[in-house]
Structures are given as structure tokens and as C-alpha cells.
């Protein structure tokens, strides 16, 4: 069986699911994700209004009204839209008091082969890979970056080989 972490790093069409509280804290993680995976088409599962400032870091915003309002009758249509998008992988970002299993299960039903998120309990193969959550004191953007770190997707902000900016100290001349 193929390593899900390796498959995630090779994904061409990547679904990003924000925590229930919204997208505002995802900016740093999306910047790092863009640097680590420049070839990937990033699809954000959120209402356009909720995407707000982070929409500039994604290629597409896929509306998720059924998910954000938990409209059970709308969930099959959401699964159909996810399946039609032919996504390679899903990254499920959560707050400390949330579970990634619900959204990962929708991604599973949509045929998305790699579904990554935090889990400290067993959930079968719904999350593949399931990542142990960070300590409880790690919250907000730091929590989201720690998911990328655990998946080896946290590229440095400066490109490899970039030189530090020279000092403006004139005393050396």
C-alpha cells in the first residue's frame, strides 16, 4: 500500500477544510502549503464569505453550506460535488475541541484517497494518515502549522539557498 504521507506530498488537487470557527487563522498554514506544494491546485471547502482574506491563497472556494450549517439533507450533494472535483487529498484543520473524523468521512465517501487530520483516538481508516494532535497549549495558527509539520509539508518561508539580507552598517567601509 502506498504511504499516505508520500501521496499527500504528490497531490495535484488538494482539498483544505478549515476549522468550524472559520478560515481567519489558516493564513500562515496556507502560505506554507503554497510554498511546499506549488504545483497543487488548492480547493478551500468554505462559504465564499467565510473564506475572507485567505481566499487569495487558494485556487478555488467550494461552497459548503450543508457542512457549515449541518444540513443533513444537503450532505449527499456536497459529497457529489467533492467527488466531481476529483481531489487527490484532503487536509482537515480543526480546533482543539473539534474532531476531523466527520469531514474526513465525507471525503472518504467522495473517494478522496488521502485524508489527513488530527486524531488521538482510533477511527479506522477514515483519517489516512491520522496525526497525533499537538499539546493543548498549541492553538490557532500554531496548531494548523503543526499539522503541516507532522505531514512534512511545512516548507520554510525563505527558499533554500536564500541569503540573509546584508547589513546596512556603514562602519565596515
Protein Blocks (a to p, Z undefined) as FASTA:
>chain_A
ZZfklmmmmpmbdcddddfkbjklmmmmmmmmmmmmmmbccdddddfklnmmmmmmpmbd
cdfkkmmnopaklmmmmmmmmmmnopabdcddddfkbcfklmmmmmmmnopabdcdddfb
dehjmbccddddddfklgcjllmmmmmmmnopaccfbdghiacdddfbfklZZ
